[in-house]
Amino acid sequence: MRYVLAFLLAALGARAASDPLGLAVTFIGSDGKSHTTSLSNIALYVAKGEAVSPFITAGPFTAVWEGSIHADLRGEFYFQAELNGAVKLDINTNVAIDVAVNDGSTPLSKAISLTKGANKIKVAYTSPKNGDAYLRLSWTEKGTNTMPIPPQVLSHPAANHDLKLGRELFLEFRCNKCHQEIKNSGVPELTMDAPSFEGIGSRRNAAWMARWILNPKADRPSAHMPKVVSSAEEAQAMATFLASLKVGRGVPAEPPDRKATPPEGKTLYEALLCAACHDATDPSKISLAQVAEKFPPGKLAEYLLAPEAHFAWIRMPNFHLSHAEAEAFEKQLVGRGLPAEPLPQADTNTGRSLVQSRGCLNCHNLQLESKATARKLGTNWDTGCVVSAANAPQFDFTPAQRAALQAFGRTDRSSLTRHVPAEFAERQMRLLNCRACHGQNEGFPPVDILGGKLRPEWSSQFIAGDIPYKPRAETHPRGEPWLFARMPSFKSRAVFLGNGMAALHGYPPKSPLPAKIDPALAKDGQKLGGKDGGFSCVSCHAVGSVQATDVFDSEGINLAWSAERLLPQYYRRWVRNPLSIDPQTKMPVYFDEEGRSPLTEVLDGDGEKQITAIWHYLLMGEKMPPPNLGQAQ
């Protein structure tokens, strides 16, 4: 049997390597203004009265996806849409779907032939007159178990996205902190902070601060901080003043006990995949060569326990290390760097004056008046800091960055007042380098499925570090460690990311309330989860406090946490055919292409009813009674 995912993976070789993944999307507002960008999938969710794009006025809109869908072999596929609004799907010369739906689903389309290689695809969606706008397009090769079309088989010609990049750079480089006519409302990043100066002399070595101030990009090519001094003497004076700002803070409380240790032969640095973001030989990553010079003794461990303590929007995540782990990190990393050097003597008052006058306090918090001013933003950004003009902060933008900022400067910048959750999530997942781990390592699901898999409420809590359990345990039931890596937290972005990931997949920020538990169905689900006449789910999955009984490779998720994590739509797709989502999964396929079950004695072998019964069992959460373990009672 040939499953959809195998077909899709094979199609990767047919896609032109130079073409970006996903499709080009043009959003058209009711006033006729348009903006073209790209999306990785064919889905969206826009709450009534909100904007579909930062560059489009809120209200009714049309969205048109265009590009190619690739196949390595000829095949026939069926398509289905869940939507509120109207949609037309064209593939090559075939119209697969052309319908308006009031908050519901279309039936499966007729069979649509895909030829070998690139097939033209166009999806035109019009928002509804009433209610929220949403679209989720899925397909299947055989049977009735549809799944989203993955970005790996979609492509579009590369295009210029200067406007989008310029807006992103404006936010990332905190331009509104100096040009304060842009108010802190709309896009969440307008409130983005920088490391606090309060007590910074206790947390950073003075010599390192002087070198950083003199030329931030010399240590970190990706630095957002500009050069604001003209000499080493000015940098030393500012560092001397900052070094005088000393204050202690309490060490964060010990997190829940970590029983697991890194796998044999691996350091903590390796086990937590730190090299995904840190590499001295890769200019796109952050070098750790100056760690010893940067942190006073003991302060690196203190920082690692709570990186966000003095910088809420920091990209360094919180791994919820134990004190012992943080100390082990410091011992390992400090040995990589050079010892701190003394700072040449400089005048503290001169440093204070420079900090006040050079714009530092527009970004960095300190109980001290800022005396820096910046001109109002016009539409001509051919002077000033964008082009590193004299007497302006030196950002050293690349030509491409400069062109993008200038293109954005020519707009009215009203896009900064519009927060589009999907756009935020797409941008921040890229900037936070989520794909460096997700989809690359065992136990890390691909980023491209998360918004269609997880309830946004749970995602937000998980990203914030507020879920008290790990979905997958660090230790195997037999006692040895097997999945040591852990999800770090990004608290400042958590709610925005959870909502935005859902919107990217066509789901609202609040998932529907769980169905009322049907006791009879839950009882059937309990039987189906057990070993006696069931699917033996308990062999690989724990159920609350009941341990999995026969794990031989990788332990599954504790089933008591499944319903609060998973969107019901994803649960059904997964149980119907887990291999169509993850070809590496150990989860067996129990149902055939039409959803029929091999267990005919429960609910007459109706697979859909059995899947519903298991869901009602899962809805019981931590109150789930244990399934039958196949042992003598």
C-alpha positions, -999 to 999 in steps of 0.1 A, spaced: 0 0 0 13 34 -9 5 61 17 3 98 11 34 107 31 56 83 12 44 100 -20 51 134 -5 86 126 7 95 111 -27 83 143 -43 110 163 -27 134 153 -54 110 167 -80 109 202 -65 133 228 -77 159 234 -50 159 272 -57 122 276 -51 110 284 -15 87 260 3 51 268 6 30 290 -17 29 327 -25 -2 343 -10 -18 376 -20 -41 392 5 -66 418 -9 -86 441 14 -120 455 9 -104 488 -2 -85 470 -30 -51 473 -15 -30 441 -16 1 425 -1 19 394 -13 39 372 11 42 334 15 28 308 37 40 272 44 5 257 42 -30 263 29 -47 274 61 -56 306 79 -77 319 108 -87 355 112 -111 366 139 -140 388 128 -129 425 125 -91 416 126 -66 420 98 -54 391 77 -21 408 71 -3 437 89 -3 455 55 -41 451 49 -68 471 67 -89 450 91 -122 437 77 -134 416 47 -106 402 25 -97 377 -2 -66 354 0 -51 338 -31 -25 311 -28 -5 303 -60 25 281 -68 32 244 -75 24 211 -59 51 185 -67 49 148 -73 75 123 -84 49 99 -98 15 103 -114 -13 98 -89 -49 107 -80 -58 127 -49 -90 138 -32 -93 172 -14 -114 185 14 -119 219 30 -131 231 64 -140 267 62 -163 296 69 -165 316 37 -160 306 1 -131 287 -16 -121 276 -51 -93 251 -56 -78 248 -91 -51 222 -99 -37 224 -134 -69 227 -154 -91 209 -129 -115 226 -105 -114 204 -74 -136 225 -50 -157 256 -57 -181 262 -29 -193 286 -1 -197 270 33 -211 285 65 -188 271 92 -185 235 80 -167 210 58 -169 201 21 -173 165 10 -143 148 -5 -137 162 -40 -136 141 -72 -103 124 -79 -78 150 -91 -48 137 -112 -13 150 -103 13 146 -131 49 138 -124 68 170 -115 52 204 -108 15 209 -109 0 244 -109 -22 250 -78 -44 280 -70 -66 285 -40 -89 315 -38 -106 321 -4 -131 349 4 -139 357 40 -175 353 52 -200 381 59 -205 369 94 -182 352 119 -146 344 120 -127 336 87 -110 303 86 -98 277 60 -81 244 64 -74 225 32 -65 188 34 -61 158 10 -58 121 8 -46 96 -18 -68 67 -6 -95 63 19 -111 90 40 -83 100 64 -74 134 51 -43 153 62 -29 189 57 -8 193 26 28 196 39 50 225 28 77 202 15 57 195 -17 46 231 -22 68 257 -39 66 291 -55 91 314 -73 113 335 -51 100 370 -46 111 403 -31 97 407 4 114 440 13 83 454 30 79 424 53 117 423 61 118 461 67 90 458 93 107 429 110 140 449 112 122 479 125 108 457 154 139 437 160 162 467 162 137 485 184 135 516 163 104 528 181 124 532 213 141 563 199 115 574 174 88 575 200 60 587 178 54 550 172 33 540 203 36 507 222 3 493 209 -4 468 182 26 445 175 38 428 207 74 435 199 69 473 202 71 466 240 103 445 235 129 454 261 167 452 263 189 440 292 182 461 322 210 483 336 198 479 371 225 461 390 244 452 358 277 459 375 271 428 396 263 406 366 289 416 339 326 422 339 336 458 332 362 450 306 338 430 286 312 457 287 338 482 274 347 460 245 310 453 237 301 490 238 330 499 215 318 475 188 290 450 195 292 434 161 329 425 166 318 399 192 285 390 177 278 397 140 241 394 146 240 420 174 211 444 174 228 470 195 244 498 175 278 514 181 272 547 199 307 557 208 336 571 188 365 560 209 377 533 233 379 560 260 342 567 257 334 530 259 356 526 290 339 555 307 304 541 300 315 506 312 330 522 344 297 538 352 277 506 345 301 486 366 293 509 395 256 498 394 257 468 417 229 451 434 224 415 446 194 394 438 181 362 452 190 329 435 160 314 418 143 286 436 153 251 428 131 237 400 115 202 403 141 175 409 157 163 377 163 126 382 178 119 348 214 125 339 228 131 304 233 100 283 267 83 288 294 101 270 275 133 265 279 166 284 250 187 295 258 211 267 255 183 241 224 167 257 205 200 256 215 207 220 231 240 228 252 239 195 219 245 176 224 282 185 260 285 197 290 279 175 322 299 173 328 289 137 294 299 124 288 337 122 250 331 122 253 316 156 265 331 190 300 323 200 307 314 236 344 323 234 341 353 256 319 337 283 346 338 310 354 374 302 317 384 302 305 369 335 320 374 370 325 341 390 292 324 398 271 348 376 269 326 346 252 299 366 229 325 381 221 338 346 213 303 333 188 297 361 167 326 349 179 342 316 148 364 314 152 379 349 167 411 336 156 409 299 121 396 294 123 393 256 157 376 256 161 348 230 181 327 254 155 303 267 150 290 302 158 253 304 147 251 340 180 238 351 187 226 386 214 245 406 238 216 401 232 217 363 237 255 361 270 251 380 281 223 357 274 245 327 295 273 342 323 249 350 323 236 314 318 269 296 341 292 316 370 269 308 364 277 271 371 314 274 397 339 284 398 352 320 385 387 327 409 416 323 409 447 345 393 478 330 415 509 327 404 536 351 378 561 338 355 588 352 322 575 364 305 609 359 316 610 323 302 575 317 269 585 333 266 615 310 274 594 279 248 567 289 222 595 293 230 613 260 237 584 236 203 569 237 212 539 258 183 545 282 157 545 254 161 507 253 178 498 286 159 502 319 176 523 346 162 549 371 180 577 353 167 603 329 175 599 292 187 630 275 188 616 240 164 627 213 158 615 178 142 632 148 107 623 137 104 596 111 96 608 76 94 587 45 130 593 33 153 570 51 184 579 31 201 595 61 206 588 97 211 554 114 197 534 84 227 543 63 252 546 93 255 584 88 280 603 110 267 613 144 240 586 142 240 552 159 260 528 138 240 497 130 260 486 100 230 473 81 237 451 51 227 465 17 197 442 17 186 452 52 190 489 43 169 485 12 142 467 32 141 494 59 139 521 33 110 503 16 92 501 49 100 537 56 81 548 25 48 533 40 26 550 65 38 524 90 2 516 101 12 479 99 28 484 133 -7 489 148 -19 455 135 -10 423 154 -16 393 132 -11 362 153 -1 339 124 25 364 111 39 368 146 43 330 150 59 325 116 84 353 123 93 344 159 97 306 153 122 315 126 140 341 148 141 318 178 156 290 156 129 265 165 136 244 134 172 237 146 157 212 170 122 205 159 121 180 131 158 174 134 161 152 166 142 123 181 114 135 203 111 169 186 80 171 164 84 192 133 74 229 137 52 227 107 27 204 124 25 219 159 -2 245 154 -25 218 139 -16 193 166 -18 211 200 -45 230 218 -33 267 218 -41 270 255 -18 241 263 9 253 238 10 287 255 15 272 289 41 248 277 61 274 259 59 296 290 73 267 311 41 264 332 32 228 324 44 208 355 51 176 336 71 165 305 48 149 279 76 123 274 94 112 305 132 116 308 136 81 321 126 48 305 103 25 326 133 3 331 151 32 347 177 43 322 176 78 306 162 79 270 149 114 262 170 138 282 164 169 260 138 192 274 117 220 259 129 254 271 106 283 279 101 317 262 76 333 287 73 367 270 63 352 237 43 322 250 7 333 246 14 350 213 32 319 199 4 295 211 -23 316 195 -3 323 163 7 287 157 -30 277 159 -39 305 134 -13 293 110 -32 261 108 -66 276 106 -76 272 143 -89 298 168 -69 309 199 -93 291 221 -101 255 212 -137 243 216 -147 231 250 -142 193 253 -172 172 247 -192 160 277 -179 126 286 -202 98 277 -197 71 304 -206 42 282 -182 53 254 -155 60 280 -160 24 292 -155 11 257 -125 33 253 -110 18 285 -114 -17 271 -99 -6 237 -69 8 256 -62 -25 274 -46 -58 265 -76 -81 268 -97 -74 236 -81 -40 231 -53 -23 211 -29 -28 240 -22 9 243 -9 5 278 20 -16 265 38 16 253 18 44 271 15 51 308 -20 58 320 -18 82 349 2 65 376 0 31 358 34 25 340 36 13 305 41 -25 307 61 -35 276 82 -6 264 111 -19 243 123 12 225 106 45 230 79 52 256 48 70 243 30 100 258 12 94 291 -24 90 280 -38 110 309 -24 141 293 -35 135 258 -69 152 257 -57 184 273 -28 186 248 -42 175 215 -67 191 191 -95 165 184 -89 168 147 -52 159 150 -60 130 174 -84 114 149 -58 118 120 -31 103 142 -50 73 155 -63 66 120 -28 65 105 1 77 126 26 68 98 10 94 75 21 120 100 54 106 113 70 78 92 95 71 120 68 65 147 66 32 165 28 36 168 11 8 148 -16 14 121 -47 -3 135 -74 9 110 -76 4 73 -80 32 47 -117 34 52 -113 35 90 -125 -1 97 -112 -18 129 -99 -53 133 -116 -54 168 -151 -64 157 -164 -72 191 -163 -36 203 -189 -12 188 -194 -36 159 -159 -29 146 -168 6 136 -134 24 136 -148 59 138 -170 49 168 -140 32 185 -118 63 179 -145 84 195 -148 60 225 -111 62 231 -113 100 230 -140 99 257 -118 77 278 -89 102 273 -111 131 283 -112 117 318 -76 128 321 -60 120 355 -93 103 365 -89 76 338 -94 42 353 -65 19 344 -70 -3 313 -69 -41 315 -33 -52 318 -39 -88 307 -30 -102 341 -49 -126 363 -72 -106 386 
